[in-house]
Amino acid sequence: MLGDVLRFLVCPLCGEALAQRDAAVGCRRGHSFDVARQGYVNLLPGGRSVPGGDTPDMVSARAGFLAAGHFAPVAAALAEEAAAAAAVSTTATATAQPAGCVAEAGAGTGYYLATVLSALPPEHAGLALDASKAALRRAARAHPRIGAVGCDVWHALPVADQAATVVLNVFAPRNGAEFRRILAPGGRLLVVTPNPGHLQELVAELGLLTVDEDKPGRLARSLDPWFRRVATREITTTRPLATADVRAAVLMGPSAWQAVARGSVARIGGLPDPLPVTLSVTLSTWTAAR
């Protein structure tokens, strides 16, 4: 699918358009980037890595947890909001223009992006943007219309101006200035953040990282002055997690490093099986500030 999303990408070194060149992509100035055999392209300059990216073990744990359907309500809500956003964007732009892409910053395995694309017309393609090669390998095959691209969300994204009808940001770093630059007129930014009660049973039993009570305020400050919030949806449910699912929930996210260091993983076997666990997030919809 990578060839079909090249029109949305630019060279990270000079900003020129990219084109397919056998087993690589490149720009007219001669900059070239190899396409991995797993189907993704690393557009980090020099093929470098980003410190702190998700490890193969973290990605594997997340893939298993998501495949079990525990975050399916979140994915469904994203798909619903994205479909509405795509309809608004189509109305706001000339109908003769080709559809913009759906770009997910910090896409991980591509689970949420794949769900969103399945709810949109086939003219919409997806860009899975992530720094983790292990995640990109999975994202590249998560959906036929996904192109997976290695990049650093904290820096300039290798995405053309106004290329995205929808930008997704799920439990991932946020770059307000770049999100605004790549969002098309009438487009929407959809952000999912954890609430203080998210995984509270695991936090209490295993001493995992807690969610800042000022999370909504920090989110707003991270997106100001580029965006304004237009809608908010709370998604809270309780899921009975088997021991394997609890282990995956601990090892797939930011608590993984701490859990291993403190020996929390070893205590998982002593928890009830299954264990009722609260999943609580906020889905917020943002539009470009005037």
C-alpha positions in Angstrom: 0.0 0.0 0.0 3.0 2.3 0.4 2.9 3.4 -3.3 -0.6 4.7 -2.9 0.2 7.0 0.0 3.4 8.6 -1.5 1.4 11.6 -2.7 0.8 12.5 1.0 4.5 12.3 1.9 7.5 14.6 1.5 11.2 14.2 1.8 12.3 14.7 5.5 15.5 16.4 4.3 14.3 18.9 1.7 10.5 18.8 1.7 10.2 17.7 -1.9 7.6 15.2 -3.1 8.5 11.5 -3.0 8.3 8.8 -5.7 8.8 5.1 -5.9 12.2 3.9 -7.1 12.3 0.1 -7.1 12.8 -0.9 -3.5 13.2 2.7 -2.3 11.4 6.0 -2.4 13.2 9.2 -3.2 12.9 12.9 -4.2 14.1 14.8 -7.3 17.1 16.1 -5.3 18.5 12.6 -5.0 17.6 11.8 -1.4 16.6 8.1 -1.1 15.1 5.9 1.6 14.9 2.1 1.5 11.6 0.3 1.8 11.8 -2.5 4.3 10.9 -5.9 3.2 8.0 -5.8 5.7 6.5 -2.9 3.6 7.2 0.2 5.6 9.6 3.1 4.9 11.8 4.7 7.5 11.9 8.5 6.8 14.0 9.3 9.8 17.1 11.1 8.4 20.0 8.6 8.2 17.7 5.7 9.1 18.3 6.6 12.7 16.2 5.4 15.7 14.4 7.4 18.3 15.4 6.7 21.9 12.6 5.3 24.1 10.5 3.9 21.2 8.3 0.8 21.8 10.3 -2.4 22.0 9.3 -5.6 20.2 8.0 -7.0 23.5 5.8 -4.0 24.1 4.4 -4.1 20.6 3.7 -7.8 20.9 1.9 -7.3 24.2 -0.2 -4.5 22.7 -1.1 -6.5 19.6 -2.4 -9.3 21.8 -4.3 -7.1 24.1 -6.0 -5.1 21.2 -6.7 -8.3 19.3 -8.7 -9.6 22.3 -11.1 -6.6 21.8 -10.6 -4.9 25.1 -10.3 -1.4 23.4 -12.9 -2.1 20.8 -15.3 0.5 22.2 -12.6 3.1 21.8 -11.8 2.1 18.2 -15.5 2.1 17.3 -15.9 5.6 18.8 -12.9 6.8 16.8 -14.4 5.3 13.6 -17.7 7.1 14.2 -16.1 10.5 14.8 -13.7 10.0 11.8 -16.6 9.2 9.5 -18.4 12.4 10.6 -15.2 14.4 10.2 -14.5 13.1 6.7 -18.1 14.0 5.7 -17.6 17.6 7.1 -14.2 17.9 5.3 -15.7 16.7 2.0 -18.4 19.4 2.3 -15.9 22.1 3.1 -13.6 21.4 0.1 -14.2 21.2 -3.6 -15.6 17.8 -4.5 -13.2 17.5 -7.5 -10.2 17.3 -5.0 -9.0 13.8 -4.1 -9.8 12.6 -0.6 -7.2 13.4 2.0 -5.6 10.7 4.1 -6.1 9.6 7.7 -2.8 10.1 9.5 -2.2 8.5 12.9 0.7 9.9 14.9 2.1 7.3 17.2 0.1 4.6 15.3 1.7 1.6 17.1 0.3 -1.6 15.5 -2.2 0.3 13.4 -5.2 -1.2 15.2 -7.1 2.1 15.6 -6.2 3.4 12.1 -7.3 0.1 10.5 -10.7 0.3 12.3 -11.2 3.9 11.1 -10.3 3.1 7.5 -12.8 0.2 7.5 -15.5 2.7 8.3 -14.5 5.2 5.6 -15.0 5.1 1.8 -12.2 3.3 -0.1 -10.8 6.5 -1.5 -9.4 7.3 2.0 -5.8 5.9 2.6 -4.0 5.8 6.0 -0.6 6.9 7.2 0.7 5.0 10.2 3.4 7.3 11.7 5.6 5.8 14.4 9.2 5.6 15.5 9.2 2.0 16.4 10.3 -0.4 13.7 8.6 -3.3 15.5 5.3 -1.3 15.5 5.7 -0.3 11.8 6.1 -4.0 10.7 2.7 -4.7 12.2 1.1 -1.4 11.0 2.2 -2.0 7.4 -0.1 -5.1 7.2 -2.9 -4.0 9.5 -5.1 -2.8 6.6 -4.8 -2.9 2.8 -5.0 0.9 2.7 -2.3 1.7 5.3 1.2 3.0 4.5 3.6 2.7 7.4 6.2 5.4 7.8 9.0 5.8 10.3 9.3 9.3 11.8 9.7 11.2 15.0 6.4 12.8 16.1 8.3 15.4 18.2 9.9 16.8 15.0 8.7 17.8 11.5 6.5 15.1 10.1 7.3 13.9 6.5 3.7 14.7 5.5 2.6 17.3 2.9 0.8 20.4 4.0 -3.0 19.9 4.4 -2.7 16.3 3.4 -4.9 14.8 6.2 -8.7 14.9 6.4 -8.3 13.3 9.9 -5.4 13.1 12.3 -5.6 10.5 15.0 -3.6 10.6 18.3 -4.3 7.7 20.7 -2.2 7.5 23.9 0.7 9.1 21.9 2.9 12.2 21.9 1.3 15.4 20.5 2.9 17.9 18.2 0.2 20.6 17.9 2.1 22.7 15.3 2.7 19.8 12.9 -0.8 18.4 13.4 -2.2 21.8 12.4 0.1 22.0 9.3 -0.9 18.6 7.9 -4.6 19.0 8.6 -6.8 19.9 5.6 -9.4 22.7 5.8 -12.4 21.4 7.6 -10.4 18.4 9.0 -10.5 17.1 12.5 -7.9 16.0 15.1 -9.1 13.1 17.3 -7.3 12.6 20.5 -7.7 9.7 23.0 -6.3 10.2 26.5 -6.6 8.1 29.7 -8.7 9.2 32.6 -7.6 9.1 36.2 -9.6 5.9 36.7 -8.0 4.1 33.8 -6.7 0.6 34.8 -7.2 1.7 38.4 -7.3 -1.8 39.7 -3.9 -2.6 38.2 -2.5 0.7 39.5 -3.6 -0.1 43.0 -2.4 -3.8 43.0 0.8 -3.4 41.0 1.9 0.2 41.7 1.7 1.3 38.0 1.9 4.9 36.8 -1.1 7.0 37.6 -2.8 9.5 35.3 -2.3 13.2 36.1 -5.5 14.8 37.4 -4.7 17.8 35.3 -4.5 15.7 32.1 -7.3 17.7 30.3 -5.5 20.9 31.1 -2.2 19.6 29.9 -3.8 18.4 26.7 -5.4 21.8 26.0 -2.1 23.5 26.6 -0.2 21.1 24.3 -2.6 22.0 21.4 -3.0 25.7 22.0 -2.9 27.9 20.0 -3.3 25.7 17.0 -6.6 23.9 17.9 -9.8 24.4 19.7 -11.9 21.6 21.2 -15.3 21.1 19.7 -16.5 17.9 21.3 -15.7 15.4 24.1 -16.8 11.9 24.7 -16.1 9.8 27.8 -15.7 6.0 27.3 -15.7 3.9 30.4 -16.3 0.2 30.8 -15.2 -2.7 33.0 -13.6 -5.7 31.4 -12.8 -9.1 33.0 -9.2 -9.5 32.2 -7.6 -13.0 32.3 -4.1 -13.2 33.7 -2.5 -13.1 30.2 -4.5 -10.0 29.4 -3.4 -8.3 32.6 0.2 -9.1 31.8 -0.2 -7.6 28.3 -1.9 -4.5 29.7 1.0 -3.9 32.0 3.8 -4.6 29.5 2.3 -2.8 26.5 2.4 0.8 27.8 4.5 3.4 29.7 4.3 1.4 32.9 6.3 -1.5 31.4 9.7 -0.2 32.3 8.7 0.5 35.9 6.7 -2.7 36.3 9.7 -4.8 35.3 12.1 -2.8 37.5 9.9 -3.1 40.6 9.0 -6.7 40.2 5.4 -5.9 39.6 5.1 -8.4 36.7 5.9 -11.3 39.1 2.9 -10.3 41.3 0.4 -10.6 38.4 0.0 -14.4 39.0 -1.4 -13.7 42.5 -4.3 -11.6 41.2 -7.8 -13.0 40.7 -8.3 -14.7 37.3 -10.2 -13.0 35.7 -9.8 -9.6 37.3 -12.5 -6.9 36.6 -10.5 -3.9 35.3 -11.8 -0.4 34.5 -11.0 1.0 31.1 -11.6 4.8 31.1 -10.6 7.3 28.4 -11.7 10.6 26.9 -12.0 11.0 23.1 -11.8 14.7 22.2 -12.4 16.3 18.8 -10.5 19.4 17.8 -10.7 21.8 14.8 -8.1 24.3 13.6 -8.2 27.5 15.6 -9.3 30.6 13.7 
